[in-house]
Amino acid sequence: MDLFGTIVDPTLNLLPHDGTVHYYGEILDTTQSDNYFATLYRDTPWQHDRAIIRGKLIITARRVAWYGNEAYHYTYSGTTKQALPWTDTLLALKACVEEKAGTRYNSCLINLYDDGNTGMAWHSDDERMLGENPSIASLSLGVQRKFAFKHKKTKQVISLELAHGSLLLMQDETQAHWHHSLPKTVQVKQPRINLTFRTIVSF
């Protein structure tokens, strides 16, 4: 099911069952979003992500940076990252996201997708260090991209478009029962930055 024409209603659960996803739409105005995007694009110490797939180290096209309250070690896809200290820009965005989500976060994984040729395959953010039923807030900056959920058992797919400056909140059992992805598309030529705020409960 595609939710491209859905009216933005942050009280609406976009998932039919087994999880909770709220889309807040644009929580920043265009000028704010443009300025934050430019600052993050310029100042973030981007590194190509690494993943171990079938025993082989893969260097991905996606670039990332990892920040947190402490020097947390975050392990996913068989690789480990150590958190950098917050910047003033990230703290400002963190405060804005926390106000909307009603949740406090202690870390953030930032992703840079240079264009539509860079995406993210189906996966769940269900690492043990995130705890049971984690709350993950996803702030999008840059070009609008399609984002999709797929139920792990029924294979039902829910898709929506994430706008520049918009917030998506995943909670409750979402990570246990649903995969999510950022599909590749040849139609998109511009970059997107995605900030995923989360809480590390053990490291």
Secondary structure, 3 states (H helix, E strand, C coil): CECCCCCCCCCCCCCCCCCEEEEEEECCCHHHHHHHHHHHHHHCCCEEEEEEECCEEEEEEEEEEEEECCCCEEEECCEEEECECCCHHHHHHHHHHHHHHCCCCCEEEEEEECCCCCCEEEECCCCHHHCCCCCEEEEEEECCEEEEEEECCCCCEEEEEECCCEEEEEECCHHHHEEEEECCCCCCCCCEEEEEEECCCCC
